[in-house]
């Protein structure tokens, strides 16, 4: 498939960027809707998005570049070119978290409640965004004879982007169900950490382009830490052993 969606004023607009942008817009609209149901002013959730998303993009790219510095030694300016891919979701999560915490602090918003509102949007956006990897023929697995394998450079390989997209959609459905009967603030983001990371840990083992730290796949290490963090957070919040960082001021 042609990775270029269309040309605008002589500039190629690639499907990767179109898909990622669509995922962001859908995620923002959903978060604003869920935030309204939780009693937040829509503009406040939008404020979170307007800072968290740019920082997420920066974090995702910076994370990828740090682990692939050798790719940019001959042309350092190419590290700013994200149109061909090269984004790492764990870096995006770190950047987005920093942006979200800044806005929550300034707006005096309940961090855990905001995190719960954002969690379904985040996992849905990840499910959609993975199709950008398909367009770029990246983030795939090794050779396979399975009937649903895809052809990349003449080789039939695992469509790991598809595995993760389907897994993320399942987690999205689970989070929506939890949202309707939520027991405590932080429940949804805890389930997100656990659910997403379990899938990513196993799917990462099939990929051929993993970021490495020595002999370890970085994404698997981070996923394992996120699973543990999610389990600990869930149990602490369920037993009300963790206080809220900020008290919400959503009607300002």
Backbone torsions as a table, in degrees:
resi	resn	phi	psi	omega
1	UNK	NA	139.0	179.7
2	UNK	-65.9	120.8	-179.5
3	UNK	-69.9	-12.9	179.9
4	UNK	-91.6	119.8	-179.5
5	UNK	-76.1	-47.4	179.5
6	UNK	-167.4	170.8	177.5
7	UNK	-110.8	138.4	178.1
8	UNK	-130.8	113.6	-179.2
9	UNK	54.9	39.3	177.7
10	UNK	82.3	0.3	-179.8
11	UNK	-103.9	129.8	178.4
12	UNK	-74.8	125.8	174.5
13	UNK	-103.7	116.9	-172.5
14	UNK	-91.9	151.8	179.9
15	UNK	-58.6	-33.6	-179.9
16	UNK	-56.0	-48.1	179.5
17	UNK	-67.8	-38.0	178.7
18	UNK	-62.1	-44.9	-178.0
19	UNK	-66.8	-44.8	179.2
20	UNK	-62.9	-41.5	179.1
21	UNK	-63.5	-42.6	178.8
22	UNK	-62.3	-41.2	178.9
23	UNK	-61.7	-40.1	179.7
24	UNK	-65.9	-44.9	-178.2
25	UNK	-63.8	-45.8	178.8
26	UNK	-61.3	-41.9	-179.9
27	UNK	-63.6	-42.1	179.6
28	UNK	-63.3	-46.9	-178.5
29	UNK	-61.7	-40.8	179.5
30	UNK	-67.5	-42.5	179.8
31	UNK	-62.8	-40.6	178.7
32	UNK	-64.3	-39.7	178.5
33	UNK	-66.0	-45.9	179.1
34	UNK	-66.7	-35.4	178.7
35	UNK	-64.2	-38.8	178.3
36	UNK	-62.4	-38.4	178.6
37	UNK	-66.0	-27.4	-179.6
38	UNK	-91.1	3.2	176.1
39	UNK	93.9	9.8	179.2
40	UNK	-89.3	149.0	171.1
41	UNK	-70.2	132.1	-175.9
42	UNK	-57.4	-36.7	-178.5
43	UNK	-62.7	-30.3	-179.1
44	UNK	-70.9	-39.2	175.8
45	UNK	-67.4	-36.2	176.4
46	UNK	-63.7	-39.3	177.4
47	UNK	-58.9	-42.1	177.6
48	UNK	-59.6	-45.9	-178.3
49	UNK	-64.2	-40.7	-174.9
50	UNK	-67.7	-22.7	175.3
51	UNK	-99.7	-40.4	-176.1
52	UNK	-66.4	-40.6	-176.2
53	UNK	-66.2	-48.3	177.1
54	UNK	-60.0	-40.7	179.0
55	UNK	-68.2	-30.7	176.8
56	UNK	-65.8	-42.4	179.1
57	UNK	-63.4	-45.4	178.6
58	UNK	-62.0	-45.1	-179.5
59	UNK	-63.5	-41.5	-179.5
60	UNK	-63.0	-42.2	-179.8
61	UNK	-72.3	-44.0	-178.5
62	UNK	-61.5	-42.1	179.1
63	UNK	-58.8	-46.1	-179.1
64	UNK	-65.6	-44.3	-177.7
65	UNK	-63.6	-42.0	-178.2
66	UNK	-57.0	-39.5	-178.2
67	UNK	-88.0	1.8	179.5
68	UNK	-137.3	38.7	-175.8
69	UNK	-58.3	-30.6	-177.6
70	UNK	-64.2	-22.1	180.0
71	UNK	-73.4	-17.1	-172.4
72	UNK	-116.8	9.7	-177.1
73	UNK	-64.8	-34.6	-178.2
74	UNK	-87.5	-18.3	179.8
75	UNK	-148.8	87.8	-175.5
76	UNK	-64.4	-29.2	-179.3
77	UNK	-64.9	-24.2	-178.5
78	UNK	-66.8	-16.2	178.8
79	UNK	-68.6	-15.6	178.6
80	UNK	-91.3	-4.9	-179.0
81	UNK	-90.4	102.0	-178.5
82	UNK	-97.4	0.6	-173.4
83	UNK	-67.4	-23.5	-179.3
84	UNK	-94.6	7.6	-177.8
85	UNK	102.1	-155.6	179.7
86	UNK	84.3	48.5	177.6
87	UNK	-124.5	138.4	-178.9
88	UNK	-114.5	121.3	-174.0
89	UNK	-61.3	-34.5	-179.1
90	UNK	-66.2	-35.7	174.0
91	UNK	-66.4	-37.1	176.7
92	UNK	-63.2	-38.9	178.5
93	UNK	-63.7	-39.8	179.1
94	UNK	-65.1	-47.1	179.4
95	UNK	-63.5	-43.9	178.8
96	UNK	-63.5	-38.3	178.7
97	UNK	-62.1	-43.2	178.9
98	UNK	-61.2	-46.1	179.2
99	UNK	-62.9	-42.9	179.8
100	UNK	-63.1	-41.8	-179.9
101	UNK	-65.3	-38.0	179.4
102	UNK	-62.4	-47.5	-178.7
103	UNK	-67.1	-42.4	179.6
104	UNK	-61.1	-38.1	178.7
105	UNK	-65.7	-45.3	-177.1
106	UNK	-69.6	-35.4	-178.1
107	UNK	-90.9	-2.7	-176.9
108	UNK	54.9	47.7	-178.9
109	UNK	-98.3	149.0	177.7
110	UNK	-67.6	109.7	-174.3
111	UNK	-60.2	-45.2	-177.4
112	UNK	-66.1	-38.7	179.2
113	UNK	-67.5	-40.4	177.3
114	UNK	-64.6	-40.9	179.3
115	UNK	-61.7	-38.9	177.6
116	UNK	-65.1	-38.0	179.8
117	UNK	-65.9	-39.1	-175.8
118	UNK	-78.2	-29.6	-172.7
119	UNK	-52.8	-49.3	179.2
120	UNK	-62.5	-38.8	178.6
121	UNK	-63.1	-39.9	-177.7
122	UNK	-65.1	-48.8	-177.5
123	UNK	-69.4	-33.8	176.3
124	UNK	-67.2	-42.1	177.5
125	UNK	-60.9	-38.2	177.9
126	UNK	-66.0	-39.7	179.3
127	UNK	-62.1	-42.4	179.4
128	UNK	-71.4	-44.5	-176.2
129	UNK	-60.8	-29.6	-179.6
130	UNK	-59.8	-23.8	179.0
131	UNK	-70.8	-18.5	172.5
132	UNK	-65.4	-34.2	175.9
133	UNK	-64.3	-36.1	178.5
134	UNK	-64.0	-44.1	-179.9
135	UNK	-61.1	-41.1	-178.4
136	UNK	-82.9	-2.0	-178.7
137	UNK	57.0	47.7	-180.0
138	UNK	-132.3	174.8	178.5
139	UNK	56.5	36.4	178.0
140	UNK	-102.6	172.6	-179.0
141	UNK	-96.5	-168.8	179.9
142	UNK	-82.0	-177.7	-178.0
143	UNK	-58.9	145.5	178.5
144	UNK	-151.6	154.2	174.4
145	UNK	-104.0	5.0	-178.8
146	UNK	-64.1	145.7	-175.6
147	UNK	-63.1	-22.6	-179.1
148	UNK	-94.7	10.6	175.9
149	UNK	-64.2	156.2	179.1
150	UNK	-116.5	154.4	-179.5
151	UNK	-90.2	124.7	175.0
152	UNK	-132.2	118.1	-179.3
153	UNK	53.9	39.5	176.4
154	UNK	80.3	5.3	-179.4
155	UNK	-119.8	136.5	177.7
156	UNK	-83.3	119.6	-173.2
157	UNK	-128.3	165.0	175.5
158	UNK	-65.3	128.7	175.2
159	UNK	-82.7	72.8	-175.0
160	UNK	-63.2	-27.7	175.4
161	UNK	-60.4	-38.0	179.9
162	UNK	-70.6	-42.2	178.0
163	UNK	-56.4	-47.0	-177.4
164	UNK	-70.4	-36.4	178.7
165	UNK	-62.1	-45.7	179.1
166	UNK	-64.6	-43.7	179.3
167	UNK	-60.6	-44.0	-179.7
168	UNK	-63.9	-36.6	176.8
169	UNK	-63.8	-37.9	177.7
170	UNK	-64.7	-42.1	177.4
171	UNK	-65.4	-37.2	177.2
172	UNK	-59.6	-47.3	178.7
173	UNK	-60.2	-42.4	178.6
174	UNK	-61.2	-42.8	-178.9
175	UNK	-66.8	-36.7	177.7
176	UNK	-64.1	-39.7	178.1
177	UNK	-65.5	-40.1	178.3
178	UNK	-65.7	-38.6	-178.1
179	UNK	-57.3	-35.0	-178.0
180	UNK	-73.7	-22.1	-177.5
181	UNK	-136.0	42.7	-175.0
182	UNK	-65.9	135.2	-177.0
183	UNK	-94.5	-29.8	-177.6
184	UNK	-158.4	153.7	177.6
185	UNK	-66.3	134.4	-177.8
186	UNK	98.8	-8.6	-178.7
187	UNK	-63.3	-44.2	-175.0
188	UNK	-71.5	-41.2	-179.5
189	UNK	-69.3	-31.2	176.0
190	UNK	-64.9	-45.1	178.7
191	UNK	-65.2	-37.2	176.2
192	UNK	-59.0	-49.5	-178.7
193	UNK	-57.6	-44.4	-178.3
194	UNK	-71.6	-52.8	-173.8
195	UNK	-63.6	-51.5	-179.6
196	UNK	-60.5	-43.3	-173.5
197	UNK	-69.6	-32.2	176.3
198	UNK	-61.8	-49.1	179.1
199	UNK	-62.3	-45.7	-177.8
200	UNK	-63.2	-37.1	-178.7
201	UNK	-59.2	-48.4	-176.6
202	UNK	-76.4	-38.8	-179.9
203	UNK	-66.8	-36.4	179.8
204	UNK	-58.6	-32.5	180.0
205	UNK	-63.8	-17.8	179.7
206	UNK	-92.2	-15.6	-172.7
207	UNK	-77.7	155.4	-178.8
208	UNK	-106.9	-2.9	-175.0
209	UNK	-121.5	27.9	-176.2
210	UNK	-63.3	142.0	169.8
211	UNK	-71.7	134.2	-172.1
212	UNK	-116.4	147.5	170.9
213	UNK	-125.7	94.8	-171.3
214	UNK	68.1	-122.9	179.2
215	UNK	-98.5	7.2	-176.8
216	UNK	-106.0	143.4	174.0
217	UNK	-79.7	121.7	-175.3
218	UNK	-59.1	-43.4	-177.5
219	UNK	-61.9	-33.4	178.1
220	UNK	-71.7	-38.4	176.9
221	UNK	-63.3	-46.9	179.8
222	UNK	-64.5	-40.4	179.8
223	UNK	-62.5	-41.9	178.7
224	UNK	-61.9	-41.8	178.2
225	UNK	-64.9	-38.9	180.0
226	UNK	-68.1	-35.5	176.9
227	UNK	-63.1	-48.1	179.4
228	UNK	-62.2	-45.2	180.0
229	UNK	-61.2	-41.7	179.6
230	UNK	-64.2	-41.9	179.6
231	UNK	-65.3	-45.4	179.9
232	UNK	-63.5	-46.3	-179.2
233	UNK	-62.1	-44.1	-179.5
234	UNK	-57.5	-48.1	-176.3
235	UNK	-70.3	-36.8	177.5
236	UNK	-66.5	-43.1	-179.4
237	UNK	-71.0	-38.0	178.8
238	UNK	-61.1	-39.1	179.4
239	UNK	-89.9	5.9	177.8
240	UNK	55.9	44.0	178.2
241	UNK	-99.0	0.3	178.2
242	UNK	-123.3	128.3	177.6
243	UNK	-82.1	165.1	179.5
244	UNK	-83.2	134.1	-179.6
245	UNK	-60.8	-38.4	-178.6
246	UNK	-140.8	148.2	175.6
247	UNK	-90.5	133.3	-173.6
248	UNK	-66.4	147.4	177.1
249	UNK	-133.9	57.8	-165.6
250	UNK	-76.7	-14.8	-175.0
251	UNK	-100.6	12.7	179.8
252	UNK	-69.6	NA	NA
